[in-house]
Amino acid sequence: MALTILVVDDEQKILDMVTRFLTSEGYNVKQALDGPAALETIHHSPPDLVLLDWMLPGKSGIDVCKEIRAHSLIPIIMLTARVDESEKVLGLEMGADDYITKPFGLRELAARIRSVMRRYEKHSEITAPVNPSILRRGALSIDTEKFEASLQDQPLNLTATEFKILHTLAQRPGVVYSRLQLMRLVMGEAYLNYERSIDTHVSNLRKKIGDTQGEQKYILTVFGVGYKFAERY
């Protein structure tokens, strides 16, 4: 079955160009000219991948990306005319899987799509649980319905914040989350001025899951950036 790609851009000429090319590559393509229309499409008929322009009317691409990531792991590639590295990093921190700078070559776009989809499909094959509410990572088990976690079948006494951090990181092994991104995802905008407090929560969580003993580590520090969940455990 052909994959469906949602292309979001406020320039109809770009939409039509990309749509013609991706259709010729064998994809089904949907279009949206602004942020609200993109979210409406995703809500009613989720695509397999989103090509998302940074600058959009109604709701910016970054805001759309954040809203998608609040409830979905659909692969997202940002389309941006911005060349500032910090702004590209912001897109990745908000949950984008990759970005491509305008103007871009269509063959490069196709290669980026294939690369992102390969990573996504590999991750899905590895992590798909028998019970979709239970996420298993080695000896760790995370039950999102019961809001409980266990290690080697022994219950872990986690706070709500520790559970959210663990679940957020464990969903996407190898993906680096900055402190600011974790604060947004786990505690909300009201706590952004307390960014460093995430270190305390992670430290306490590590003690409870045994990361302070031996060589085996679930949560890894990426110095100068933040944290990620180990890809091997």
Secondary structure, DSSP 8 states (H G I E B T S, - for coil): ---EEEEE-S-HHHHHHHHHHHHHTT-EEEEESSHHHHHHHHHHS--SEEEEESS-SSS-HHHHHHHHHTT----EEEEE----HHHHHHHHHTT-SEEEESS--HHHHHHHHHHHHHHHHHHHHHH--SSTTEEEETTEEEETTTTEEEETTEE----HHHHHHHHHHHHSTT--EEHHHHHHHHT-GGGGGGTTHHHHHHHHHHHHTTTTSSS--SEEEETTTEEEE-S--
